[in-house]
Amino acid sequence: PVKTIDINPGNILNLTDGSTGNWKEVDIEAATASRNIANRIYWMGSLGNGSDGDNKPNRNRIFATSITGTGTATSITAAGSYNNLKAALISWGNSHGYNFTSSAADGHDPKTIDGFNVEGMVFAPDGTTMYIGFRAPLVPNANRTKALIAPIQNFEAWFNNGAPSGSPTIGAPVELDLGMRGIRDIIRLANGTYVIVAGSYNDNSIPAIFRWSGVAGENPLQIPSFN
């Protein structure tokens, strides 16, 4: 999983911290390659608060790059960004009874069972829906035991190189039983199998690897040898 990348913010995004106006890094928590656009990579921040609960606007970014060439001739160029996905996800979560407004509120620690923290992003089996995987919260609210995925439909058509028209269309929630773990990363192998790196919503060490079809309603299978 990609955790850090050094990018000149003036060439990619407006990465001010929202309070002092200083440049701030994006804490990248997820990245995935397009299955339809050659050399396109999508990157996303955690969308969450800082560990002390303070608001971190610089993390509320999803952006794209185009990567061409190889070796020392490799070139990375910006291909659009969007800063309002967090707001769209909060509205979506509220509509499904998850009370994301409370989870993402200023002062709320993102690494809690009812926090708000994204760490996974991958295209669904249809190649057009983007799965957004949450480290926190676990859901549903009455019995917080399952990890959550928000499926953004027709993602690339909506993203439109960082110039979307309107809010994204987010489908029905996908709830996965990962043994009281959240999603820490998710990838799709060439054969269509999904691999989920699962772990605690907080700093406890309960890692596990799961194999999944990527189909909503089908349960992931834990791979014990990778515990």
DRENGU-854832 format. One record per residue (C-alpha): x, y, z; residue number from 1; residue in three letters; chain. Coordinates in steps of 0.02 Angstrom, whole numbers, plus 32768, in hexadecimal, padded with zeros to 4 digits. Layout:
% DRENGU-854832
<<X; Y; Z>; NUM; "ala"; "A">
...
//
This chain:
% DRENGU-854832
<<8000; 8000; 8000>; 1; "pro"; "A">
<<803A; 80AF; 7FD7>; 2; "val"; "A">
<<8048; 811A; 8073>; 3; "lys"; "A">
<<80AF; 81B2; 803E>; 4; "thr"; "A">
<<80D9; 820A; 7F9D>; 5; "ile"; "A">
<<813B; 82AA; 7F85>; 6; "asp"; "A">
<<80DE; 831B; 7F0B>; 7; "ile"; "A">
<<80F1; 83D4; 7EEA>; 8; "asn"; "A">
<<8046; 840E; 7F2A>; 9; "pro"; "A">
<<8044; 84A5; 7EB9>; 10; "gly"; "A">
<<803F; 8431; 7E24>; 11; "asn"; "A">
<<7FB7; 83BE; 7E66>; 12; "ile"; "A">
<<7F42; 840A; 7EE6>; 13; "leu"; "A">
<<7F21; 849A; 7F5B>; 14; "asn"; "A">
<<7F66; 8445; 7FF6>; 15; "leu"; "A">
<<7F51; 84CB; 8078>; 16; "thr"; "A">
<<7F27; 8496; 8128>; 17; "asp"; "A">
<<7E8C; 8502; 8135>; 18; "gly"; "A">
<<7EC7; 8561; 81CE>; 19; "ser"; "A">
<<7F72; 85AF; 81B0>; 20; "thr"; "A">
<<7F71; 85A5; 80F3>; 21; "gly"; "A">
<<8016; 8546; 80F4>; 22; "asn"; "A">
<<8039; 84B9; 807C>; 23; "trp"; "A">
<<8012; 840E; 80C5>; 24; "lys"; "A">
<<8037; 835E; 808A>; 25; "glu"; "A">
<<7FAD; 82E7; 8055>; 26; "val"; "A">
<<7FAE; 824D; 80C5>; 27; "asp"; "A">
<<7F8D; 81D3; 8036>; 28; "ile"; "A">
<<7F35; 8137; 8073>; 29; "glu"; "A">
<<7EFA; 80E8; 7FD1>; 30; "ala"; "A">
<<7F26; 80DC; 7F19>; 31; "ala"; "A">
<<7EE7; 8077; 7E86>; 32; "thr"; "A">
<<7F05; 806C; 7DCC>; 33; "ala"; "A">
<<7E7C; 808F; 7D4E>; 34; "ser"; "A">
<<7E3C; 7FF9; 7CEE>; 35; "arg"; "A">
<<7E03; 8067; 7C5E>; 36; "asn"; "A">
<<7E7F; 80F6; 7C4B>; 37; "ile"; "A">
<<7F33; 80C9; 7C23>; 38; "ala"; "A">
<<7FB7; 8103; 7CA0>; 39; "asn"; "A">
<<7F34; 8151; 7D14>; 40; "arg"; "A">
<<7F46; 813F; 7DD0>; 41; "ile"; "A">
<<7ECB; 817E; 7E53>; 42; "tyr"; "A">
<<7F07; 81B2; 7F00>; 43; "trp"; "A">
<<7EA6; 81DD; 7F9C>; 44; "met"; "A">
<<7EC4; 8224; 8049>; 45; "gly"; "A">
<<7E76; 81DA; 80E5>; 46; "ser"; "A">
<<7DEB; 825E; 80E4>; 47; "leu"; "A">
<<7DF5; 8254; 81A1>; 48; "gly"; "A">
<<7E23; 82C5; 8231>; 49; "asn"; "A">
<<7ECD; 82C8; 8282>; 50; "gly"; "A">
<<7EF2; 8251; 8312>; 51; "ser"; "A">
<<7EC2; 82D9; 838C>; 52; "asp"; "A">
<<7E1C; 82F3; 8332>; 53; "gly"; "A">
<<7E4A; 8396; 82DB>; 54; "asp"; "A">
<<7E08; 83B6; 822C>; 55; "asn"; "A">
<<7E87; 8393; 81A1>; 56; "lys"; "A">
<<7E49; 83DC; 80FC>; 57; "pro"; "A">
<<7EEB; 83A9; 80A6>; 58; "asn"; "A">
<<7EB5; 82F3; 80BA>; 59; "arg"; "A">
<<7E0E; 830F; 8062>; 60; "asn"; "A">
<<7E53; 82F1; 7FB5>; 61; "arg"; "A">
<<7E3F; 8274; 7F2A>; 62; "ile"; "A">
<<7EAD; 8296; 7E94>; 63; "phe"; "A">
<<7EEF; 8245; 7DF7>; 64; "ala"; "A">
<<7F98; 823B; 7DA2>; 65; "thr"; "A">
<<7FD3; 81FE; 7CFA>; 66; "ser"; "A">
<<8075; 819B; 7CFD>; 67; "ile"; "A">
<<80D8; 8185; 7C5D>; 68; "thr"; "A">
<<8184; 8146; 7C30>; 69; "gly"; "A">
<<81F5; 80D0; 7C91>; 70; "thr"; "A">
<<8292; 80DC; 7CFA>; 71; "gly"; "A">
<<82E2; 8187; 7D00>; 72; "thr"; "A">
<<826C; 81C0; 7C76>; 73; "ala"; "A">
<<81D2; 81A4; 7CE0>; 74; "thr"; "A">
<<815E; 823B; 7CE6>; 75; "ser"; "A">
<<80CD; 825D; 7D5C>; 76; "ile"; "A">
<<804E; 82E2; 7D2F>; 77; "thr"; "A">
<<7FAF; 831D; 7D83>; 78; "ala"; "A">
<<7F0A; 82E1; 7D3C>; 79; "ala"; "A">
<<7E89; 8337; 7DAB>; 80; "gly"; "A">
<<7E53; 833E; 7E60>; 81; "ser"; "A">
<<7DB5; 834B; 7EC9>; 82; "tyr"; "A">
<<7DA4; 838E; 7F7A>; 83; "asn"; "A">
<<7CEF; 836A; 7FAB>; 84; "asn"; "A">
<<7CE6; 82AC; 7FB1>; 85; "leu"; "A">
<<7CE5; 82AD; 806F>; 86; "lys"; "A">
<<7C46; 8317; 8072>; 87; "ala"; "A">
<<7BF3; 82A3; 7FF4>; 88; "ala"; "A">
<<7C20; 8209; 805A>; 89; "leu"; "A">
<<7BE1; 8258; 80FA>; 90; "ile"; "A">
<<7B39; 827C; 80A8>; 91; "ser"; "A">
<<7B33; 81CB; 8063>; 92; "trp"; "A">
<<7B5E; 817D; 810B>; 93; "gly"; "A">
<<7ADA; 81E4; 8164>; 94; "asn"; "A">
<<7A56; 81AB; 80E6>; 95; "ser"; "A">
<<7A7E; 80F6; 8112>; 96; "his"; "A">
<<7A74; 8110; 81CE>; 97; "gly"; "A">
<<7B2E; 8115; 81F3>; 98; "tyr"; "A">
<<7B2F; 81C7; 8239>; 99; "asn"; "A">
<<7BCF; 81F8; 81E1>; 100; "phe"; "A">
<<7BB5; 82AC; 8218>; 101; "thr"; "A">
<<7BE1; 8276; 82C8>; 102; "ser"; "A">
<<7C6C; 8202; 828F>; 103; "ser"; "A">
<<7CC4; 828C; 822C>; 104; "ala"; "A">
<<7CA0; 831C; 82A4>; 105; "ala"; "A">
<<7D2D; 838E; 82DA>; 106; "asp"; "A">
<<7D79; 834B; 8379>; 107; "gly"; "A">
<<7D4C; 8295; 8355>; 108; "his"; "A">
<<7DDF; 821D; 834E>; 109; "asp"; "A">
<<7DDB; 81C5; 82A3>; 110; "pro"; "A">
<<7E2A; 8127; 82EA>; 111; "lys"; "A">
<<7D94; 80F4; 8352>; 112; "thr"; "A">
<<7D0D; 8074; 832F>; 113; "ile"; "A">
<<7C96; 8101; 82FF>; 114; "asp"; "A">
<<7D1B; 8170; 82AE>; 115; "gly"; "A">
<<7D2E; 81A1; 81F7>; 116; "phe"; "A">
<<7DC9; 8164; 819E>; 117; "asn"; "A">
<<7DE2; 8125; 80EB>; 118; "val"; "A">
<<7E73; 80B2; 80BD>; 119; "glu"; "A">
<<7E3C; 804D; 8025>; 120; "gly"; "A">
<<7E10; 8072; 7F70>; 121; "met"; "A">
<<7DFC; 7FFA; 7EDD>; 122; "val"; "A">
<<7D8D; 7FE2; 7E45>; 123; "phe"; "A">
<<7CFE; 7F66; 7E57>; 124; "ala"; "A">
<<7CEA; 7ED0; 7DE3>; 125; "pro"; "A">
<<7C85; 7F38; 7D67>; 126; "asp"; "A">
<<7D1F; 7FA5; 7D49>; 127; "gly"; "A">
<<7CBE; 8048; 7D5E>; 128; "thr"; "A">
<<7C87; 804A; 7E14>; 129; "thr"; "A">
<<7D08; 8087; 7E91>; 130; "met"; "A">
<<7D08; 802F; 7F39>; 131; "tyr"; "A">
<<7D38; 80A2; 7FCA>; 132; "ile"; "A">
<<7D6B; 8039; 8062>; 133; "gly"; "A">
<<7D61; 807A; 8114>; 134; "phe"; "A">
<<7DD7; 8054; 81A2>; 135; "arg"; "A">
<<7D54; 80A4; 8212>; 136; "ala"; "A">
<<7CC8; 80A3; 823D>; 137; "pro"; "A">
<<7C92; 7FF0; 8253>; 138; "leu"; "A">
<<7BD9; 7FDC; 822F>; 139; "val"; "A">
<<7B46; 7FD1; 8249>; 140; "pro"; "A">
<<7B34; 804D; 82D8>; 141; "asn"; "A">
<<7AD1; 7FD6; 8347>; 142; "ala"; "A">
<<7B53; 7F4B; 8338>; 143; "asn"; "A">
<<7BFA; 7F8A; 82F7>; 144; "arg"; "A">
<<7C4A; 7EEB; 82B5>; 145; "thr"; "A">
<<7C5C; 7F02; 81F8>; 146; "lys"; "A">
<<7CCC; 7F62; 8182>; 147; "ala"; "A">
<<7C7D; 7FDA; 8105>; 148; "leu"; "A">
<<7C91; 7FFF; 804C>; 149; "ile"; "A">
<<7C41; 8092; 7FF1>; 150; "ala"; "A">
<<7C2C; 806D; 7F36>; 151; "pro"; "A">
<<7C3A; 8108; 7EC8>; 152; "ile"; "A">
<<7BE0; 80DD; 7E26>; 153; "gln"; "A">
<<7C29; 810B; 7D7B>; 154; "asn"; "A">
<<7CBB; 8158; 7DD7>; 155; "phe"; "A">
<<7D28; 8190; 7D47>; 156; "glu"; "A">
<<7C98; 81D9; 7CE3>; 157; "ala"; "A">
<<7C67; 823C; 7D7E>; 158; "trp"; "A">
<<7D1A; 826F; 7DAE>; 159; "phe"; "A">
<<7D35; 82B2; 7CFE>; 160; "asn"; "A">
<<7DED; 82DC; 7D17>; 161; "asn"; "A">
<<7DC8; 833E; 7DB4>; 162; "gly"; "A">
<<7D38; 83A2; 7D6A>; 163; "ala"; "A">
<<7C9E; 8341; 7DA3>; 164; "pro"; "A">
<<7BEE; 8381; 7D88>; 165; "ser"; "A">
<<7B8D; 836E; 7E2A>; 166; "gly"; "A">
<<7BA7; 82F3; 7EB6>; 167; "ser"; "A">
<<7BDA; 823D; 7E9E>; 168; "pro"; "A">
<<7B56; 81B5; 7E98>; 169; "thr"; "A">
<<7B7B; 813C; 7F26>; 170; "ile"; "A">
<<7B22; 8095; 7F27>; 171; "gly"; "A">
<<7AE7; 8023; 7FB2>; 172; "ala"; "A">
<<7B63; 8005; 8040>; 173; "pro"; "A">
<<7BCD; 7F67; 803C>; 174; "val"; "A">
<<7BE7; 7F21; 80EB>; 175; "glu"; "A">
<<7C6D; 7E9C; 8102>; 176; "leu"; "A">
<<7C91; 7E2A; 8195>; 177; "asp"; "A">
<<7D4D; 7E38; 81B3>; 178; "leu"; "A">
<<7D4B; 7DFF; 8267>; 179; "gly"; "A">
<<7D33; 7EA9; 82B8>; 180; "met"; "A">
<<7DB7; 7EF6; 8245>; 181; "arg"; "A">
<<7DB2; 7F89; 81CF>; 182; "gly"; "A">
<<7DFB; 7F95; 8120>; 183; "ile"; "A">
<<7EB1; 7FCA; 811F>; 184; "arg"; "A">
<<7ECD; 7FAA; 8066>; 185; "asp"; "A">
<<7E76; 7F50; 7FD6>; 186; "ile"; "A">
<<7EB9; 7F1C; 7F2C>; 187; "ile"; "A">
<<7E7A; 7EBA; 7E96>; 188; "arg"; "A">
<<7EEA; 7E35; 7E4C>; 189; "leu"; "A">
<<7EF7; 7E15; 7D91>; 190; "ala"; "A">
<<7E87; 7D7B; 7DA3>; 191; "asn"; "A">
<<7DFB; 7DE3; 7DEF>; 192; "gly"; "A">
<<7E16; 7DAC; 7EA3>; 193; "thr"; "A">
<<7E15; 7E37; 7F25>; 194; "tyr"; "A">
<<7E8F; 7E37; 7FB6>; 195; "val"; "A">
<<7E5E; 7E99; 8051>; 196; "ile"; "A">
<<7EDF; 7ECB; 80D3>; 197; "val"; "A">
<<7E78; 7ED9; 8172>; 198; "ala"; "A">
<<7EA6; 7F21; 821A>; 199; "gly"; "A">
<<7E68; 7F7C; 82B2>; 200; "ser"; "A">
<<7E0F; 8023; 82A8>; 201; "tyr"; "A">
<<7E87; 805C; 8331>; 202; "asn"; "A">
<<7F3D; 8034; 8353>; 203; "asp"; "A">
<<7F22; 7F82; 8392>; 204; "asn"; "A">
<<7F7D; 7EFC; 832E>; 205; "ser"; "A">
<<7EFD; 7E81; 82E8>; 206; "ile"; "A">
<<7F35; 7E70; 8232>; 207; "pro"; "A">
<<7EE8; 7DF6; 81B7>; 208; "ala"; "A">
<<7EDF; 7DD7; 80FC>; 209; "ile"; "A">
<<7E3C; 7DAD; 80A4>; 210; "phe"; "A">
<<7E13; 7D6F; 7FF6>; 211; "arg"; "A">
<<7D72; 7DB2; 7FA9>; 212; "trp"; "A">
<<7D11; 7DA7; 7F06>; 213; "ser"; "A">
<<7CED; 7E61; 7F07>; 214; "gly"; "A">
<<7C34; 7E3C; 7EFB>; 215; "val"; "A">
<<7BC1; 7E8E; 7F7A>; 216; "ala"; "A">
<<7B69; 7E0A; 7FE3>; 217; "gly"; "A">
<<7BF6; 7D8A; 7FD4>; 218; "glu"; "A">
<<7C60; 7D71; 806F>; 219; "asn"; "A">
<<7D1D; 7D88; 8070>; 220; "pro"; "A">
<<7D84; 7CF0; 80A2>; 221; "leu"; "A">
<<7E12; 7D05; 811E>; 222; "gln"; "A">
<<7EBC; 7CBF; 80ED>; 223; "ile"; "A">
<<7EFF; 7C82; 8197>; 224; "pro"; "A">
<<7FB2; 7C64; 815C>; 225; "ser"; "A">
<<7FC7; 7D21; 8146>; 226; "phe"; "A">
<<7F92; 7D51; 81F7>; 227; "asn"; "A">
//
